[in-house]
Amino acid sequence: MGLVALVGRPNVGKSSLFNRLTQTRRAIVEDFPGVTRDRLYEDTDWNGMPFTVVDTGGLWTVDDDSMLSMTRQQTNLAIQEADVIVFVVDGKEGITAVDLDVADLLRRSRKPVVVAVNKAESSRNSGAEFYEFGLGEPIAVSAVHGTGVGDLLDRIVELLPEHEHLAKEDFGEPIRIAIAGRPNVGKSSLLNALIGYERTLVTPIAGTTRDVVDATVIHDGQEFLLLDTAGLRRPNKISEELEEKTVQRTLAAIRETDVVLLMLAANETLSAQDQRIAGQVALHRKAVVVLLNKADLVKGTTMGLQENIREQLKFMPYAVVQPISVMTGWHLDKIWPQAIAAYQSYTTRLGTHALNQLIQEAIHLNPPPTDKGRAFKIYYVTQVDTKPPHIVFFVNDPELLHFSYERYLENRLREKFGFLGSPIHLSFRARTKRINE
């Protein structure tokens, strides 16, 4: 599909316009400059023409700050790959020196450019002064209210080149993998390493990633959607509204994913915040692979380190624990097969006959204990859902079940069927109740 890049100086409303054009709320919007840093991509269409919109960070022309420099590099990459560029300017502030510099940059790109005069809520902000750029007729829009956006989309579609619509190879539904962890454990570096190019900014500054940055990759005939999330900080450090939005997007990414790559720093002790993030993964019953990054900095073997992590994360005993080094590339090749295996466990569907046969064997080997003379009885077992596997036991009285016997049944299921990397959800219902799943 065609690619449309939104560019301009900071705080002119590029992210608001991105959300409006794509009819999403993917980009974080705040009323101060420098919020967007990485490129955000989202597919949309207008009058039957599909295309991809790219949100970019603000363009500064003179600045020695390394973060701003890398943001500019991300924007320049978007300009290079774009078919059409939407130059977003502020209709209330008028033309600035930075706008003129950006306009000169875009003219030299020799790409089709549309000037979108944002914040033109009133007729006084018609955008006539922006003819000075020499980039054609400006279009007055309001990203907040939607005014003029239809005209902007019409112009974009006119300028998009004809693309040969090839039949997309059917890889099935993509497996969604979220990379989660606290700040500065190497999440963005891992994303870049897995996809093979610089998709997101990498700096030693905690909190560099703000939006959830995604990237699609095909590996061994399977499509994956990788999500780089912002590092989750301790609650007492979440003070600004921007931080809160960042955290909410990260938690949403965890809720909506299939597999979580939970990144920890192998050369540091497991922190309370690491435990909290792991707790969120367990709470939402997601498949998980625990990655111990920077394992090359740990002296000796990593066997003891892995066992120590398993002990501290014993509330998710099903998790795979894999030492890696993003810096050196050590064991990165093991991530794909482990993530795929965790997903397969997460989507496993068991036959009813095999389930009931296993449970009857388990009962025979270890009958359930009695409670005040009443015995807990299991009549029938069936799987009703996946992601994760949800297994329902029809019993005489769920209140007679002791947690230790539930754990015994789960252990027998895991011994027989594996479920490595995935939780399983066991429900116990009285036989008189009907199931509607």
C-alpha positions as CSV (number, residue, x, y, z in Angstrom):
1,M,0.0,0.0,0.0
2,G,1.0,3.6,-0.4
3,L,2.7,5.3,2.6
4,V,1.8,8.7,3.9
5,A,4.1,10.4,6.4
6,L,3.0,13.2,8.7
7,V,5.9,15.6,9.3
8,G,6.4,19.1,10.8
9,R,7.9,20.9,13.7
10,P,6.9,19.9,17.3
11,N,3.5,20.5,18.8
12,V,1.6,21.3,15.6
13,G,-0.8,18.4,16.0
14,K,0.7,15.6,14.0
15,S,-0.3,12.9,16.5
16,S,-3.9,14.2,16.7
17,L,-4.1,14.2,12.9
18,F,-2.7,10.7,12.9
19,N,-5.4,9.5,15.2
20,R,-8.1,11.3,13.2
21,L,-6.9,9.9,9.8
22,T,-6.7,6.3,11.2
23,Q,-9.7,6.6,13.4
24,T,-7.7,5.3,16.4
25,R,-6.2,6.6,19.6
26,R,-2.8,4.9,19.0
27,A,-0.6,8.0,19.2
28,I,-0.2,9.7,22.6
29,V,-1.4,13.3,22.4
30,E,-0.1,16.0,24.9
31,D,0.1,19.8,24.7
32,F,3.8,20.0,24.8
33,P,6.6,19.2,22.2
34,G,8.6,16.1,21.9
35,V,6.0,13.5,22.9
36,T,6.3,11.4,19.8
37,R,9.8,9.9,19.2
38,D,9.4,6.6,17.2
39,R,7.6,6.1,14.0
40,L,4.0,4.8,14.4
41,Y,2.4,3.0,11.5
42,E,-1.4,2.4,11.0
43,D,-3.3,1.2,8.0
44,T,-6.4,3.1,6.9
45,D,-8.4,3.8,3.7
46,W,-10.4,6.5,2.0
47,N,-12.9,6.0,-0.8
48,G,-11.8,2.4,-1.3
49,M,-8.0,3.3,-1.5
50,P,-6.0,1.7,1.3
51,F,-2.8,3.2,2.5
52,T,-0.6,3.4,5.6
53,V,-0.2,6.6,7.7
54,V,3.1,7.2,9.6
55,D,3.3,9.5,12.6
56,T,6.7,11.0,13.2
57,G,8.5,13.1,15.8
58,G,8.8,16.8,15.5
59,L,11.6,18.2,13.2
60,W,14.1,20.4,14.8
61,T,16.7,22.1,12.6
62,V,19.4,23.1,15.1
63,D,19.9,21.0,18.2
64,D,22.8,19.0,19.7
65,D,20.6,16.9,21.9
66,S,21.2,13.2,21.1
67,M,17.6,12.2,21.7
68,L,16.3,14.9,19.4
69,S,18.9,14.0,16.8
70,M,17.7,10.4,16.8
71,T,14.1,11.5,16.6
72,R,15.0,13.5,13.5
73,Q,16.7,10.4,12.0
74,Q,13.4,8.5,12.5
75,T,11.5,11.3,10.7
76,N,14.0,11.4,7.9
77,L,13.6,7.6,7.4
78,A,9.8,8.1,7.2
79,I,10.3,10.9,4.5
80,Q,12.6,8.6,2.5
81,E,10.1,5.7,2.4
82,A,6.9,7.9,2.0
83,D,4.9,8.1,-1.2
84,V,3.1,11.3,0.0
85,I,4.2,13.7,2.7
86,V,1.7,15.7,4.7
87,F,3.4,18.8,6.1
88,V,1.5,19.8,9.2
89,V,1.7,23.4,10.3
90,D,0.0,25.4,13.0
91,G,-2.7,27.8,11.6
92,K,-2.8,29.8,14.9
93,E,0.9,30.5,15.2
94,G,1.5,31.1,11.5
95,I,4.8,30.5,9.7
96,T,7.9,30.1,11.8
97,A,11.6,29.9,10.9
98,V,11.5,26.2,11.6
99,D,8.5,25.8,9.2
100,L,10.5,27.4,6.4
101,D,13.5,25.1,7.1
102,V,11.2,22.1,7.0
103,A,9.5,23.2,3.8
104,D,13.0,23.6,2.2
105,L,13.8,20.0,3.3
106,L,10.6,18.7,1.8
107,R,11.1,20.5,-1.5
108,R,14.5,18.9,-1.8
109,S,13.0,15.4,-1.1
110,R,11.1,15.7,-4.5
111,K,8.2,13.9,-3.0
112,P,4.5,14.9,-3.4
113,V,3.7,17.2,-0.4
114,V,0.4,18.4,1.0
115,V,0.4,21.3,3.4
116,A,-2.2,20.7,6.2
117,V,-2.9,23.9,8.2
118,N,-4.0,22.4,11.5
119,K,-5.9,24.2,14.3
120,A,-8.0,26.0,11.7
121,E,-11.2,25.9,13.6
122,S,-12.2,29.4,12.5
123,S,-12.4,31.0,9.0
124,R,-9.6,33.4,10.1
125,N,-7.1,30.5,9.9
126,S,-7.7,29.7,6.2
127,G,-4.0,29.1,5.7
128,A,-3.5,31.5,2.8
129,E,-0.2,32.7,4.1
130,F,1.2,29.2,3.8
131,Y,1.3,29.5,0.0
132,E,4.7,31.0,0.7
133,F,6.2,27.5,1.0
134,G,5.7,27.0,-2.7
135,L,4.3,23.5,-2.0
136,G,0.8,24.0,-3.6
137,E,-2.5,24.9,-2.1
138,P,-2.7,24.6,1.7
139,I,-5.7,22.7,3.2
140,A,-7.2,24.1,6.4
141,V,-8.0,21.3,8.8
142,S,-8.9,20.7,12.5
143,A,-7.5,17.4,13.8
144,V,-9.5,17.9,17.0
145,H,-12.9,18.6,15.3
146,G,-12.4,16.8,12.0
147,T,-13.0,19.9,9.9
148,G,-11.4,19.7,6.4
149,V,-10.0,16.2,7.0
150,G,-12.1,14.8,4.1
151,D,-10.6,17.4,1.7
152,L,-7.1,16.4,3.0
153,L,-7.8,12.7,2.4
154,D,-9.1,13.5,-1.1
155,R,-5.8,15.2,-1.9
156,I,-3.7,12.4,-0.4
157,V,-5.5,9.8,-2.5
158,E,-5.1,11.9,-5.7
159,L,-1.3,12.0,-5.1
160,L,-0.8,8.4,-4.1
161,P,0.9,6.4,-6.9
162,E,-0.9,3.5,-8.5
163,H,0.2,0.4,-6.6
164,E,-0.1,-3.1,-8.2
165,H,-2.4,-4.8,-5.8
166,L,-0.8,-8.2,-5.3
167,A,-2.6,-11.0,-3.5
168,K,-1.2,-11.1,0.0
169,E,0.3,-14.4,0.9
170,D,-1.9,-16.0,3.6
171,F,0.1,-16.5,6.7
172,G,-2.9,-16.9,8.9
173,E,-3.6,-14.7,11.9
174,P,-0.4,-13.0,13.1
175,I,0.9,-14.1,16.5
176,R,1.0,-11.0,18.7
177,I,4.1,-10.8,20.9
178,A,4.6,-8.0,23.4
179,I,8.1,-7.2,24.8
180,A,7.6,-6.0,28.4
181,G,9.7,-5.1,31.4
182,R,10.9,-2.2,33.4
183,P,12.9,0.7,31.8
184,N,16.4,0.1,30.4
185,V,16.4,-3.7,30.3
186,G,16.9,-3.7,26.5
187,K,13.3,-4.0,25.1
188,S,13.8,-1.7,22.1
189,S,17.2,-3.2,21.3
190,L,15.6,-6.6,21.2
191,L,12.9,-5.5,18.8
192,N,15.5,-4.0,16.5
193,A,17.5,-7.2,16.7
194,L,14.6,-9.5,15.9
195,I,13.4,-7.5,12.9
196,G,16.9,-6.6,11.6
197,Y,16.7,-2.8,11.4
198,E,16.4,0.3,13.6
199,R,12.6,0.5,14.1
200,T,12.7,2.2,17.4
201,L,15.0,4.5,19.4
202,V,17.6,3.0,21.7
203,T,19.2,5.2,24.3
204,P,20.5,4.7,27.9
205,I,17.8,7.2,29.0
206,A,15.0,5.5,31.0
207,G,11.6,6.2,29.4
208,T,12.8,6.7,25.8
209,T,9.9,4.6,24.4
210,R,6.5,6.2,25.0
211,D,4.1,4.8,22.4
212,V,3.6,1.1,21.8
213,V,5.7,0.6,18.7
214,D,4.8,-2.4,16.5
215,A,6.6,-4.2,13.6
216,T,5.5,-7.1,11.5
217,V,8.0,-9.9,10.7
218,I,7.7,-13.2,8.8
219,H,9.7,-16.1,10.4
220,D,9.6,-19.6,9.1
221,G,6.3,-18.9,7.2
222,Q,4.5,-17.4,10.2
223,E,3.6,-13.8,10.6
224,F,4.4,-12.1,13.9
225,L,3.3,-8.7,15.2
226,L,6.0,-7.5,17.6
227,L,5.0,-4.8,20.2
228,D,7.7,-2.8,21.9
229,T,6.2,-1.4,25.1
230,A,7.3,1.4,27.3
231,G,9.1,0.4,30.5
232,L,6.7,0.1,33.5
233,R,8.0,2.2,36.4
234,R,7.1,2.0,40.1
235,P,3.7,3.6,40.9
236,N,5.3,6.4,43.0
237,K,7.3,7.5,39.9
238,I,4.2,7.8,37.7
239,S,3.4,11.4,38.3
240,E,2.8,13.1,35.0
241,E,-0.2,12.5,32.8
242,L,2.1,11.5,29.9
243,E,3.6,8.7,32.1
244,E,0.1,7.5,33.0
245,K,-0.9,7.3,29.4
246,T,2.3,5.4,28.6
247,V,1.6,2.9,31.3
248,Q,-2.0,2.4,30.2
249,R,-0.9,1.7,26.7
250,T,1.7,-0.8,27.9
251,L,-0.9,-2.6,30.1
252,A,-3.3,-2.7,27.1
253,A,-0.7,-4.2,24.9
254,I,-0.1,-7.0,27.5
255,R,-3.9,-7.6,27.7
256,E,-4.3,-7.8,23.9
257,T,-1.2,-9.9,23.1
258,D,-0.7,-13.7,22.8
259,V,2.8,-14.1,24.1
260,V,4.8,-11.8,26.4
261,L,8.6,-11.7,26.2
262,L,9.2,-10.6,29.8
263,M,12.7,-9.0,29.9
264,L,14.8,-9.0,33.1
265,A,18.3,-7.8,33.7
266,A,20.4,-10.9,34.4
267,N,23.2,-8.9,36.1
268,E,20.7,-7.3,38.6
269,T,18.6,-8.7,41.4
270,L,15.0,-9.2,40.6
271,S,13.2,-6.1,41.8
272,A,9.7,-5.6,43.2
273,Q,8.8,-3.8,39.9
274,D,9.9,-6.9,37.9
275,Q,7.6,-8.9,40.2
276,R,4.7,-6.5,39.6
277,I,5.1,-6.7,35.8
278,A,5.3,-10.5,35.9
279,G,2.2,-10.4,38.1
280,Q,0.3,-8.4,35.4
281,V,1.3,-11.1,32.8
282,A,0.0,-13.8,35.1
283,L,-3.1,-11.9,36.0
284,H,-4.1,-11.6,32.4
285,R,-3.2,-15.3,31.8
286,K,-0.8,-14.7,28.9
287,A,1.8,-17.1,27.5
288,V,5.2,-16.0,28.6
289,V,8.9,-16.4,27.9
290,V,11.2,-14.9,30.5
291,L,14.4,-13.4,28.9
292,L,17.4,-12.8,31.1
293,N,19.2,-10.1,29.1
294,K,22.8,-9.1,29.7
295,A,23.6,-12.7,30.8
296,D,27.0,-12.3,29.2
297,L,27.8,-10.0,32.1
298,V,27.2,-12.8,34.7
299,K,30.2,-14.8,35.7
300,G,30.0,-18.6,35.6
301,T,27.1,-20.7,34.3
302,T,23.5,-19.4,34.1
303,M,21.9,-22.5,35.5
304,G,21.8,-21.2,39.1
305,L,20.5,-17.9,37.8
306,Q,17.7,-19.5,36.0
307,E,16.7,-21.6,39.0
308,N,16.8,-18.5,41.2
309,I,14.4,-16.6,38.8
310,R,12.1,-19.6,38.6
311,E,11.9,-19.7,42.4
312,Q,11.2,-15.9,42.6
313,L,8.5,-16.2,39.8
314,K,7.0,-19.4,41.2
315,F,3.5,-18.0,40.7
316,M,4.2,-18.7,36.9
317,P,6.0,-22.1,37.0
318,Y,5.1,-22.7,33.4
319,A,7.3,-19.8,32.2
320,V,10.3,-20.6,30.0
321,V,13.5,-18.9,31.3
322,Q,16.1,-18.1,28.7
323,P,19.4,-16.3,29.2
324,I,20.3,-14.0,26.3
325,S,22.5,-11.0,25.3
326,V,21.0,-8.5,22.9
327,M,24.3,-6.7,22.7
328,T,26.2,-9.8,21.5
329,G,23.3,-11.7,19.9
330,W,23.9,-14.7,22.2
331,H,20.9,-17.1,22.2
332,L,18.6,-14.7,20.3
333,D,18.0,-17.5,17.9
334,K,16.3,-19.5,20.7
335,I,13.6,-16.8,21.2
336,W,11.6,-17.7,18.1
337,P,11.1,-21.4,18.8
338,Q,10.3,-20.7,22.4
339,A,7.8,-18.1,21.6
340,I,6.2,-20.4,19.0
341,A,6.1,-23.3,21.5
342,A,4.5,-21.0,24.1
343,Y,1.9,-19.9,21.6
344,Q,1.1,-23.5,20.6
345,S,0.5,-24.3,24.3
346,Y,-1.6,-21.2,24.6
347,T,-3.8,-22.3,21.8
348,T,-3.9,-26.1,22.5
349,R,-7.3,-27.7,22.3
350,L,-7.6,-31.2,23.9
351,G,-10.1,-33.9,23.0
352,T,-12.8,-34.6,25.5
353,H,-12.1,-38.3,25.6
354,A,-8.4,-37.8,26.3
355,L,-9.1,-35.3,29.0
356,N,-11.6,-37.5,30.9
357,Q,-9.3,-40.5,30.6
358,L,-6.5,-38.6,32.2
359,I,-8.6,-37.2,35.0
360,Q,-10.0,-40.6,35.8
361,E,-6.5,-42.0,36.0
362,A,-5.5,-39.1,38.3
363,I,-8.5,-39.8,40.6
364,H,-7.7,-43.4,40.7
365,L,-4.0,-42.7,41.7
366,N,-4.9,-40.0,44.2
367,P,-8.6,-39.8,45.2
368,P,-9.8,-36.4,46.4
369,P,-9.9,-35.9,50.2
370,T,-13.2,-35.9,52.0
371,D,-14.5,-32.9,54.0
372,K,-16.6,-33.7,57.0
373,G,-17.6,-37.0,55.5
374,R,-18.5,-35.5,52.1
375,A,-16.3,-36.6,49.1
376,F,-15.5,-34.3,46.2
377,K,-16.6,-36.0,43.0
378,I,-15.7,-35.2,39.4
379,Y,-18.2,-36.3,36.8
380,Y,-17.1,-34.9,33.5
381,V,-14.3,-32.7,32.1
382,T,-14.3,-30.7,28.8
383,Q,-12.2,-27.8,27.3
384,V,-14.4,-24.8,26.4
385,D,-11.8,-22.3,25.2
386,T,-8.2,-21.4,24.3
387,K,-5.9,-18.5,24.9
388,P,-5.3,-19.9,27.5
389,P,-6.8,-23.4,27.5
390,H,-9.9,-23.3,29.7
391,I,-10.9,-26.6,31.1
392,V,-14.2,-27.0,33.0
393,F,-14.8,-29.8,35.6
394,F,-18.4,-30.7,36.4
395,V,-18.4,-31.8,40.0
396,N,-20.9,-32.4,42.8
397,D,-19.9,-29.4,44.9
398,P,-17.1,-26.9,44.0
399,E,-16.8,-25.8,47.6
400,L,-15.5,-29.3,48.6
401,L,-12.4,-28.8,46.3
402,H,-9.2,-28.1,48.2
403,F,-6.6,-25.9,46.5
404,S,-3.9,-28.6,46.9
405,Y,-6.1,-31.0,44.9
406,E,-6.6,-28.4,42.2
407,R,-2.9,-28.0,41.9
408,Y,-2.5,-31.8,41.7
409,L,-5.0,-31.9,38.8
410,E,-3.1,-29.1,37.0
411,N,0.2,-30.8,37.5
412,R,-1.2,-34.0,36.0
413,L,-2.5,-32.1,33.0
414,R,0.9,-30.5,32.5
415,E,2.7,-33.8,32.9
416,K,0.5,-35.3,30.1
417,F,0.0,-32.5,27.7
418,G,2.9,-30.0,28.4
419,F,1.4,-26.5,28.2
420,L,5.0,-25.2,28.6
421,G,5.0,-21.4,28.5
422,S,1.3,-21.1,29.0
423,P,-1.1,-20.9,31.9
424,I,-4.2,-23.1,32.0
425,H,-7.5,-22.0,33.4
426,L,-9.4,-24.6,35.5
427,S,-13.1,-24.0,36.4
428,F,-15.2,-26.2,38.7
429,R,-19.0,-26.1,38.4
430,A,-21.8,-28.1,39.9
431,R,-23.2,-30.6,37.5
432,T,-26.7,-29.1,37.7
433,K,-25.4,-25.9,36.1
434,R,-25.3,-25.6,32.3
435,I,-22.4,-24.3,30.3
436,N,-23.1,-21.7,27.5
437,E,-19.6,-21.4,26.0
